[in-house]
Amino acid sequence: MQLLENAILERGRVKDGDVLKVDAFLNHQMDVSLINELGKEFFRRFGDRGVTKILTIEASGIGIACITAQHFGVPVVFAKKTQSRNIDGEVLTSQVTSFTHQRNYDIIVSARFLSPDDRVLLIDDFLAKGSAMLGLISLVRQSGATIVGAGICIEKGFDVGGKAIRDLGIDVQSLAVIKEMRDGHIVFDHDTAAD
Amino acid sequence: MQLLENAILERGRVKDGDVLKVDAFLNHQMDVSLINELGKEFFRRFGDRGVTKILTIEASGIGIACITAQHFGVPVVFAKKTQSRNIDGEVLTSQVTSFTHQRNYDIIVSARFLSPDDRVLLIDDFLAKGSAMLGLISLVRQSGATIVGAGICIEKGFDVGGKAIRDLGIDVQSLAVIKEMRDGHIVFDHDTAAD
């Protein structure tokens, strides 16, 4: 998606170790009008699949999921990282590895908010190793709901997550796919980011 | 605000210890069309104050802030709880006490995203003891930006936070103020929740 690629080139920053910082517009400061265009694009790609709920994970997925959900007219559910003892009743849980923070943590969602009738669209800001997305997929499968696809803003195409999730038969649509980052220069992959 | 009070009465649940659960529509599962009405109402109350940025705190404030920000046409910045080593450059920091999780933690925001020219509206889902809101106020004051007010979805009017923040001279507008919760029965305070 040209608009997102332009934002990455103009407002993103490449740091050592294949780290792309998009905190100026996507996951710390949030440009809600740009994000609304991303939401429209997710709707263009997934709008005909009978989505009943959008599932994301705290924290940076929440704003993107909420704005996207306005186009679908469905609620958002966000999985919480564990210190939230603040959930009562039955919960679904799975484990996620954060490579950024170098630790494992559990994610949980109240079982009341995912039912076998639900058709769930997964939304997140980044897909790299895919651990968070695999955790969300596990939560949905435990609930008996159907996954209709995964909408990702930025996929690191050179990392393992995209293939891992697609190998599960899930339709992953990434609005920008990065093929490589070298010496601060970003190359996009337009084949994986199919429109 | 009648719409929010109705949602609290119909879809909220009162638990032991003055705990009000609104996870069915506000802070775990999120009813984005209801939240859009809250955003409109925040705009009605604060729309003439030259807001340039909305500041909130992860995680449950983010979706509300993003949807509200669409009405103001300004970006959202969310303060992160500390394990985020993922912020580089100069940061503003302050300490918050979580009574729910019974611990202290630091919140941080990149100094790049709050400047002395900014006019900041604070947004959060709940105001009870006010610790998170006091932390946000400290971040804004460190940056030299101006606080134009605080928009809260649900204030526990019987707790200390509302008075503490108002005593700082900040205009706190809460869309629903709870006067008391007894035996599962909720009484709203329509005097504090001034329109």
Interface residues (C-beta under 8 A of the other chain):
Chain A: K15 K21 D23 A24 F25 H28 Q29 M30 D31 V32 S33 I35 N36 E58 A59 I62 G63 A65 C66 I67 A69 Q70 G73 V74 P75 V76 V77 F78 K80 Q83 S84 R85 N86 I87 D88 T100 H101 V109 S110 R112 F113
Chain B: K15 K21 D23 A24 F25 H28 Q29 M30 D31 V32 S33 I35 N36 E58 A59 I62 G63 A65 C66 I67 A69 Q70 G73 V74 P75 V76 V77 F78 K80 Q83 S84 R85 N86 I87 D88 T100 H101 V109 S110 R112 F113
